[in-house]
Amino acid sequence: VIVDDVCTTGGSTITAIEATRDAGMTVAGVLCLVDREQGGRLNIERVLAEIPSPRDIPFHSVYTATDVRRAHLAHLALNK
C-alpha cells in the first residue's frame, strides 16, 4: 500500500507507484491522509486503472481539504 500525507496533483504518489512496480512489487492500494481536492485523486486513479490487476486497486483518503476546512471553522466558532 502506498501511503502519502497530502495529495495535491498526485505526482509524488504516482512516482511511488511507479517505483514500487519497477521494483517488482504489487500495489494493493493507495492511502492519502488529506486529499487537497486539486486533481490528485483523479490522476492517481487513472494510473491505478492502467495497472493489470484481477481487481480494482483502491484509492482512499482519510480526509479531504473540505473536511479540514469544515473542522477548522467549527473549531473557530467554538472558541470565540
C-alpha positions, 0 to 999 in steps of 0.5 A: 500500500502506498501511503502519502500525507497530502495529495495535491496533483498526485505526482509524488504518489504516482512516482511511488507507484511507479517505483514500487512496480519497477521494483517488482512489487504489487500495489494493493492500494493507495492511502492519502491522509488529506486529499487537497481536492486539486486533481490528485485523486483523479490522476492517481486513479487513472494510473491505478486503472492502467495497472493489470490487476484481477481487481480494482486497486483502491484509492482512499483518503482519510480526509479531504481539504473540505473536511479540514476546512469544515473542522477548522471553522467549527473549531473557530466558532467554538472558541470565540 
